[in-house]
């Protein structure tokens, strides 16, 4: 009886409760109008407004989101992309950020929280020299994505500073 229980318990914990795939991020697919506030609530605050298009990429194994925004205070155009895939081994999504005006490539782990309809994003290592990054992307409204991001000097530092608020509204 005890051996049967232990075998059942072992099987229960070795079988994942649900399997994720890139299709779980299907809500990203489409065209979006973007309004991003950088350093919200500080003297450095400024806005970027533009468009973002997300589509499946590389035979449907990735999602590519390409954005073009204009910095409202100076008219500077920005181009940046996210390439996202699902990492079965790590059981998370991997998002790589590329920007035409920024030399470093951001690498993030995204954890999908289906119950709360959000993505929790973290950097596995420092992303901008000595800075660490975390974010929450809410997709509770299928026509609006709200993305808030914070940075900190050190992983364990309790002083996280909000560095952006990105609101994307579905165009199509």
N, C-alpha and C positions, 0 to 999 in steps of 0.2 A: 504494500500500500504506500509506504513512504517513498520507495524507489519510483513508483508510478507518478506520484505527486511531483517529485524532483525532476523527472524527465519532462513532465508536462510544463512545469515552471520554466525549465531551461528552453524548451521549444517556444514558449510564449515570449520570452525575452529575446530570443535570437531572430524572431520574425518581426520585421518592422511593422508598426501599426498602420502606416500608410507609406506609399511610395511617391516621391515627388519627381517632377520632370520639368523641363523648360516650359511645357504647356501650362503649368500652374501659374505662370506669369503672363498668361494670355491677355489679361486686363491692360497690360502696357501697350499692346498693339494698337496702332492708329496714329492720328495726327492730333497734336496738342498745341494750344496757345499757352505760352509760358510767361509768368511774371515772377522773377526771382529777386528777392531783397537780400543783399549782401550786408553782413554786419548789422542786422536789424536792431533798432533801439540804441544805437551808438552814434557818436559824431562821425564815424566813417561810413554810415549807411548810404547805399545807393541801389538803384534798380537796374535790372536787365530785363528787356521784354523781347519776345521772339516766338519761334516755332520749334517744335520737337516732333520728329517722326520716328516711331518704333516699328520694326518689322522683323520677321524671322529671317535668319541669316545662316549661311553655310549648311544648306540642306535641312533647315529647321532645327538644328542642334543648338543654335545661339539666337539671341535677340540682339539686334543692333539698334540703338537709339541715337539719332543724330540731331543736334541742336544748333540753331543759329539765333543769336540774340544781339541786341544793341544796347550798350551801356547808355542809359538815359542822360547822364550828366555830361558826356563828351562825344556821343555818337560812335564810339569805338565798336566795331563788329567783333563778335566772338563766335568761334566754331568749336564744338566739343562733342564727343561721342562716348557712349557706354557700350561695351560688348559684354554680354551676360551669358553664362552657361550654368548647367547644373553639375556639381561635382559629387558623384555618388559616393566616393570614398569618404569625403569630409561631411557629407549630408548637408550641404549648403549650396547656395548659388554663389558664383564668382562673378564679380563685376569689375571690369577694367575700364578706367576713365582715361581718355586722351583729349588733350586740348591743343589747339594750334598755337596758343600764346603762353603755354606753360610747359616747361621742359620735362617735368616728372610725370610718370604715369601712375595714377592712383589705383591701388588694388584693394578690393573690398570683399568681405564675406557678407552675404545677405542671407538672413534666416526668415523664412516665411511663417508668419503667425496667422493661419487661416481663421482661427476663432475671433481674433480682434481685427482682422482684415488690415494687416500692416506688415511691413518688412522692417526688420531690425538690421541695420548695416553697421559693420565695424571694420576697422583696418586691422589686419593681423600683425602689422608692424607700422612703424611711423611712416606717414605718407608725405609730409611736407617737412623735410629736414628733421626737426625735433618735435613735430606735432603729431598727435594721434587724433583719430576722427571717429565719430559715431553718428548715426542718423536714424530717423524713423520715417518711413514712407507709408502714409495712410491711403488705402484704396477703398474705404468704406462706401464712398460715393463713386459709382463706376464712371462718372463723367468728370471727376475731379480727383487729381492726385495731389496730396499735400506732403511735402518733403521738408523736414526740419533737420539741420545738421549742426553739430557742435565739434569744437576742437579743444585739445588740452595739450599742455607741455609734456606731460608724462602719463603713461597708462593708468597709474594709480592715483593721479592727482584728482582731487575732488572739485577743482575749479575748472569746470567745463564752460566754455564761452560759445554762445550761439553764433555761428558764422553765416548761416543762410536760412531763408525760408523760401521754398520753391513751390508755387501753386501752378499746376498744369490743368487746363480745362480742355476737355475733348472737343475737337473740331469735327472729326469724323471717325 
